[in-house]
Amino acid sequence: MTTSLLSPAIEAYTALHTTPETSVLAALNRETNLKRGDAVMLSGHVQGAVLQMLSNMIAPHHILEIGTYTGYSAICLAQGLQPNGHLHTIEVDEELEDIAASYITEAGLRTAITQHIGAAADIIPTIDTSFDLVFIDADKSNYELYYDLVFPKVPIGGYIIADNVLYDGEVVLPAAAQSKNARAMIAFNEKVSADARVQHLLLAVRDGLMIVRKVAE
Ligand SMILES: C[S@@+](CC[C@H](N)C(=O)[O-])C[C@H]1O[C@@H](n2cnc3c(N)ncnc32)[C@H](O)[C@@H]1O
């Protein structure tokens, strides 16, 4: 996983010309980086702005996020919710619940976001809602499973967005140089590309976002 496939100069220029993080997101970003050795997992300023912009454009009633981590992307995605809309987010690591909860509250989103703790494959079938927008950002080996689980819950015209689909550029390396996660991303990208029920765009932002629009059941 990487923070960017762009040169540092272009990355800095891009960030400079993107709406700055709110004070809450900046504090969450800072605390995650101070306290966690795996802070590269956090979406961050520019990708967070992309997610917020997409959510604003889609204006969803219901969002599902798979992979809360410390709550950064959940807070970004929730900005686009319709009034009284709701975001469900799933995280397997219970130690992350409190930090995510505190920043969700600080962002004024406590009633708009439900945090689920547990394995996504177990929890997704228990949420009896359809989702205009799904963000997949958890264990790479299960992306295909998550896609299949959420697909019936997304209405025609709804969106599924998946993160890390370029996997630090490994997806274009020779097979012998690819990690297990990169091979999982290749399989996921091929599955989406072969799916006649969707339009799809691989957006080369940060570590790669696959944007899928459902056009048929
Ligand atoms: C890349 S991080 C998510 C980052 C977050 N979406 C953001 O942008 O700030 C992936 C998260 O998925 C969680 N995860 C891994 N396997 C999972 C599973 N089976 N079910 C739910 N969450 C899982 C990890 O614990 C980790 O916190």
The ligand as an SDF file (V2000), in Angstrom:
LIG
                    3D

 27 29  0  0  0  0  0  0  0  0999 V2000
   -7.1040    0.5330    4.8030 C   0  0  0  0  0  0  0  0  0  0  0  0
   -7.8340    0.4540    6.3690 S   0  0  0  0  0  0  0  0  0  0  0  0
   -9.2830    1.4470    6.1610 C   0  0  0  0  0  0  0  0  0  0  0  0
   -8.9470    2.9040    6.0530 C   0  0  0  0  0  0  0  0  0  0  0  0
  -10.1330    3.8410    6.1280 C   0  0  0  0  0  0  0  0  0  0  0  0
  -11.1960    3.4340    5.2330 N   0  0  0  0  0  0  0  0  0  0  0  0
   -9.6750    5.2260    5.7640 C   0  0  0  0  0  0  0  0  0  0  0  0
   -9.6680    5.5380    4.5930 O   0  0  0  0  0  0  0  0  0  0  0  0
   -9.2760    5.9870    6.6540 O   0  0  0  0  0  0  0  0  0  0  0  0
   -8.5140   -1.1660    6.3740 C   0  0  0  0  0  0  0  0  0  0  0  0
   -9.2650   -1.5140    7.6350 C   0  0  0  0  0  0  0  0  0  0  0  0
  -10.0120   -2.7270    7.3790 O   0  0  0  0  0  0  0  0  0  0  0  0
  -10.0450   -3.4690    8.5630 C   0  0  0  0  0  0  0  0  0  0  0  0
  -10.3810   -4.8590    8.2340 N   0  0  0  0  0  0  0  0  0  0  0  0
   -9.5290   -5.8380    7.8110 C   0  0  0  0  0  0  0  0  0  0  0  0
  -10.1960   -6.9900    7.6260 N   0  0  0  0  0  0  0  0  0  0  0  0
  -11.4870   -6.7420    7.9390 C   0  0  0  0  0  0  0  0  0  0  0  0
  -12.6610   -7.5390    7.9580 C   0  0  0  0  0  0  0  0  0  0  0  0
  -12.6160   -8.8310    7.6220 N   0  0  0  0  0  0  0  0  0  0  0  0
  -13.8230   -6.9650    8.3200 N   0  0  0  0  0  0  0  0  0  0  0  0
  -13.8700   -5.6330    8.6680 C   0  0  0  0  0  0  0  0  0  0  0  0
  -12.7810   -4.8440    8.6830 N   0  0  0  0  0  0  0  0  0  0  0  0
  -11.6040   -5.3820    8.3180 C   0  0  0  0  0  0  0  0  0  0  0  0
   -8.6540   -3.2810    9.1420 C   0  0  0  0  0  0  0  0  0  0  0  0
   -8.6310   -3.6010   10.5310 O   0  0  0  0  0  0  0  0  0  0  0  0
   -8.3690   -1.8220    8.8300 C   0  0  0  0  0  0  0  0  0  0  0  0
   -8.7080   -0.9860    9.9180 O   0  0  0  0  0  0  0  0  0  0  0  0
  1  2  1  0
  2  3  1  0
  2 10  1  0
  3  4  1  0
  4  5  1  0
  5  6  1  0
  5  7  1  0
  7  8  2  0
  7  9  1  0
 10 11  1  0
 11 12  1  0
 11 26  1  0
 12 13  1  0
 13 14  1  0
 13 24  1  0
 14 15  1  0
 14 23  1  0
 15 16  2  0
 16 17  1  0
 17 18  1  0
 17 23  2  0
 18 19  1  0
 18 20  2  0
 20 21  1  0
 21 22  2  0
 22 23  1  0
 24 25  1  0
 24 26  1  0
 26 27  1  0
M  CHG  2   2   1   9  -1
M  END
$$$$
